[in-house]
Amino acid sequence: MVLTAVDPSSTDITPLIHHPVLWASAVGVFAVVILQSVIYFKAISKAAPAADLSRAQVAGSVRSGAVAAIGPSLAVALIAISLLPLFGTPAVLTRIGLVGSAAFDVAAAGISAGTQGAQLGGPSYTQKIFAIAFAAMTIGGLVWMLTALILTPIMSKGDAKLRKVNPAVMAIVPTAALLGAFFTLAFQEVLKSPAHLGTMVASAGAMAICLVLAHKFRLPWLREWGLGVAIIVALSAAYFMTAA
């Protein structure tokens, strides 16, 4: 593989987003994930007899889990495809495909680019801006993981105490926090233009319809596929509103 010279001021980010170092890092991450999966499967096989599970039951559980993961995986794939022009295949594979959150990563990249007076995907999106945005995504994800590692044992003790006092609190607080975070991100987007607002409304409507149909007709798979459907509807709405 030939290494292409990197020019921080160049708007051609292709040599950087497909840099061999990023590909090697992505391959290393996936190798670790595959190794972990092999270890887990072996642990399941060893623990199955103690839980009175036959090989057929274990195989059925694994198969059910694989089928149930198709819907969310397709939703992630759709998100990844839409982000490939911005971040490239290695970055998307490691951030969105494994340990990242699309909403968080895009927000982090957008904020970091904004500090340099640039916009993601715009004429000012140079190799330097990509490097800054990717660093922000990576550092944010690292802190996220370390925080979860350190605070989870501590918060689990507080969770147990709060559940004894009022079990409803721990059901309301996490939901409220997520709603507040995603509402803030969405509200920032809808203020940009009528097209942004229309895209948001179309996406929310599609997701609402999927959830209502899934509940009414008892179609759990539609609940999982709802995110992918909402993304397709949003992309279509954005295309027609901007093309008009």
Phi, psi and omega in degrees: 000131183271131178277126178268140180299140181263128178239105185305331183271356183282140176274357175274096185272358183303314180299332183273316183290342177246028181296141181304328179296319178293320178296318179296321178295318179296317178298319179298319179296316180292327177297320178296318180297317179297318178298317178299319180297318178298317179297317180295318180296321177295320179296322178297316180298321180287325183275344184302314180301323180293335179263011181058041177250131178277168178298324179296320179292320178296315179298320179295321178295316179296318179296319179296319178296322179294318179294318180295336182277351183297313182301302178301326180294320178294322178298316178296321180297319179297318178297317181298318180299319181291338182262352182303317180297334182276317190242346180084163186297310182300316181294319180292320179299316184279324184274303186279319186286338186237292191244007186255170173239125184301316181298315181293313185295317179294319179296315180297316179295319180295318179295315180295323177292322180296329178295340179258009181072023182243169179228139180300127178078356182275183181294342179264009182277086183266178177297325178296316180295321177298317181298319179294316181296317180294323177296319179296317178299316184291314180296317178299317178295323179295314179297322178302311182293317179295321179297317179296321181294320184277317188274339182302311178299324181291314182290334179296327177291317177294324178299317180297320180291319180293325179294329177290323181284308181206100182300334183290336183298313183286350174271331184271316187300309180299320179296317179296321179296316179295316180299318179295318181295312183287329176295320179298314179297317181292320183296325178295327182282318186292342179281350186287319182192163175301329178294320177297318180295315179297321178297318179297316180295317180296317180295315180296320179296318179297317179295320179297317179297317179298319181291320179295315179295320179297321180286319185289318184257008178056058180242082182300331181295329180291330176296321179288324182277352185302320181297316178298318178297316180298323179294316179297316179297317180296317179297318179296315180297317180297320180297311184291325181286326179278334179279340182290000000 
